[in-house]
Amino acid sequence: MTILFKPKAYVARLEEVAKAHRWTIKYLSKCGDVTRPWLQRTATLGPAAPSLYLSSGIHGDEISGPMALLKMLRERDFFEDFNITIFPILNPDGLAQNVRVNADGIDLNRDYKNTKSAEITSHIEALKTLGKFDAAMMLHEDFEGTGAYLFELNDALDSSLGTRIITAMGQHVPIDQRPEIDDFPSRNGIISRREILAKRGNLEDRPEWPEAIYLSVHHTQVSYTTETPKPFPLEHRIEAQIAAVKTLMGALR
């Protein structure tokens, strides 16, 4: 059964929680009559705290990420020790229609190099006002996935982190054990930078950039793109996404 996602209702709940928990709310360009808030909050430790970037909702048929972020935001102290930036709803038009692309048929997660969409133009303008992050995580789903997997671009944190993240996700959904995922070699659900480079060459040379490459070039040495399997119950996928974020935060601490 398809679960309908209502972007305006989601944004209203998000704004309510953010205002109650002292988040700074800013906005990307609107999509029709739907606003696209993004959130920032400074840790009580100030600049010395780790900086973390999170995003979701760039593909409209992937709802566990936005729902997971809202659930985390409802816990007042969840991000207390972090300087945190969150872009929770990048593609409301796609989310409203339960389709991957935006209203113009553009895959927004391929639009960060030769940008065509208003959505990503606005996102890049916001990113240019931000500095470096200690790590980033983008929350995605795979509509035909058999289990959780992730793409790992990690040049700064412990090399075992990807294994710890996928193991945490595996407490809620199966881990995708296919030896090849999306044409990339995969080991226990992890597609590493080494495998990505061996298959596609230098990240910067790709003709189309996803969000992860843009962030890797301009903002962070550590990024993870999580993928939960849509055939499994939504509540399990949400908990898998939360487990991934918690594990990354634990490593940054």
N, C-alpha and C positions, 0 to 999 in steps of 0.2 A: 504494500500500500504506500503510495506517495504521500509524504507528510508535507503539507503546504507551509511555506515560510512566508510570513507577512513582514516585509521590510519596515514599514512605518510603525507597526506595533513593536517590532524588535528595537528600533531606534528609540522609541518612547521609553521602553523598559531600561535600555542602556543608559539613557540620559538621566533617568530617575536615580538609578544606582550610582552613577558617576557623581552626580551632584551631592548625594548623601554621604559619599566617601571621599570628598575633597579632591576629586580629579579635576585637572584643567581640561576643558572640552574645547576643541577646535574643529573646524569643518573643511572638508574637501568640497569640490564642486558638487552641486546637486545633480541627481538623476531624476528628471521629471520633478515631481513634488516630494521626493524622498531626499532627506539630508544624509550626509555621510560623515558622522562624527569620528574624530580620532582623539585619543586620550593620552595625557601625560601626568605623571606624578613623581615627585622627588622623594627619595627615601629620607627617613629621619636621620640617617648617617650623613646625608648630604652628598657632595661630589665623590667622596671616597667609596660610595656604594657601587656595586656592579650595575652596569647599564644593559638593559634587555629590550629587544624589539620583538613584538608579536604582531602577526596579521592573520586575517582569515577572510573568507567570503569573496575571493577573487574569481572563483568559479561558482556559478549560480546553482549548480546541482550538487553542491558540497556543503551541507548545513551543520555538520557536527562541530566544525571549527568555530563559527560564530556562537553557537549555543554553548560550547565549552568555555569560551572567553567570557560570556555573560555569567555563567555559573561561577567562574573564578572571581570575577569582579564583585559578585554578591558577598564574597567573604572579605570583610573589611581589611583584614591583615594579610591576605594572601600574598600580596606583592610588597609588603611593608619594608623589606630590606633592600629594595631595588629602585634605581632610577629607571622608570619604565615608560615605554612608548607603545601604544596599541592602535592598530588600524583594523577594526573588527568587521567592517562591512564595505568592501571595495567595489562590489558589483551588485547593487540592489536590484537592478533591472533583471539580471540573470537569476537572482534568487527568487524574485517574484514569479518567474516563469519556469523555474526548475530546469534551466538550461545552462550549459557551461559558459556560453559567450554573453556579451552585452547586447543591448538592443540593436546595435549595428552589425551584429554577427562577428565581432572581434573577440578573439581569445585574449583577454587582458593579461594573462600570464605569459604572453609572448610579445608584449608590446613595450618593453622597457628600453629598446635600443632605437629603432626608427619609429618613434611613437606616433600613433594615429588617433588614439581615443582621448576624449576629454577626461575620462576617469583617470588614466595613467599620467596624462600631462599634469593634472592637478596633484596626483600623488607624488610625482617627481619634484614638483615645485615645493611641496611640503618637506620632502626628504632633504632638499638642498639647504633647508634652514636648520637641519639637525647635524650633529657631529658623528663621532664614531660610537659603535656599540660593542660591548664585550661579546655579545652573541645575539643571534636572531633565530626565530622559529616561525615558519609559515605552516598553518594548519590546513591540510588538504584531505580529500577522500578519493577513492578509486571505485567507480560505479560497478566494476566487474571484479573487484579485488577478492582474493581468497583469504587474505590476512593483512595485518599491518606491515608496512615497510617504510623506509625513509631514505632520503638523499642526504648525504653528509658532506659538507664542505668545512672541514675542521683543520685549521692550521695553527691553533694556539692552545687548545685545551687537551686534556688527557686522551690518548688514542683509544681508550676503552669506552669513551662516553657513548658512542653510537650503540654499542652493545648494551650498555646499561639502559639507554632510552628505549630500545626496541624490546628489551626484556620487561621493562615496566609496562609498556603498551600491551605486551603479551599476557599480562594478568587480566585483561579485560576482553581482548579479541585474540584470535589466533595470529601467529606470526607467519607471514608469507614466505614459504620455503622454496619457491620457484628459483631455479638457478639463473634465470634471466627474466627481468622485469622491464617493460618499456624499452626493449632492445639493449639493456645494460646488464652485464653480469651482476648478480646479486648473491650475497653470502649471508644467510640467516636473516634476510629481510633488510640488509644494509647495502645501499649502492654508494660506494665511496668516491671521493674526489679522484683517486687513482683510476678507478674504473671509468668514470665519466671522461677524464682526459684521454685515456687510451681509446675510447670509442669515438669521441667527438673532437678531440684536439683542444687547444686553448679555449677557455671559456669566453674570453673577450672577443674571439674571432667568430663566434656563432652569429649567423645573420639575424636571429631572433633571440632576445634576452628575456628570460623569466625574471621574476622579482628576485630570486635567490642570486642570480648572476649580478644584477644591478647592485644589490647590497654587498656582495663579495668584492666587487670592483671599488665601490665608493665608501662603504660604511663598516664592514666587519670582517674579521678573519674566521669567524665561526658562524655557520648557518646550517640549520636543519629544516628540511621540508618533510613533514610527517604525512603519511597516507593511511587513513583508516578504511576498512572494507565496507562499502555501503550495503551489501547483502545482510549484514549483521544488525541487530537492534540498535536504534539510535542511542539509547542510554548507555550501551556498552561502548559505542564509538566515542561518545562524549567523555566518558571516564578514561578511555585510552589516550585521548588528546591531553586531558588534564595531567595524566601520569607522565606523559612526555615532557610537558612544561615543567612539572615539579622536579623531574630528574635533571633537566638542564639547569634549573635554578640551584639545585643542590651542588652541582659541579661548579657553578660560578661563585657560590658562597665559600 
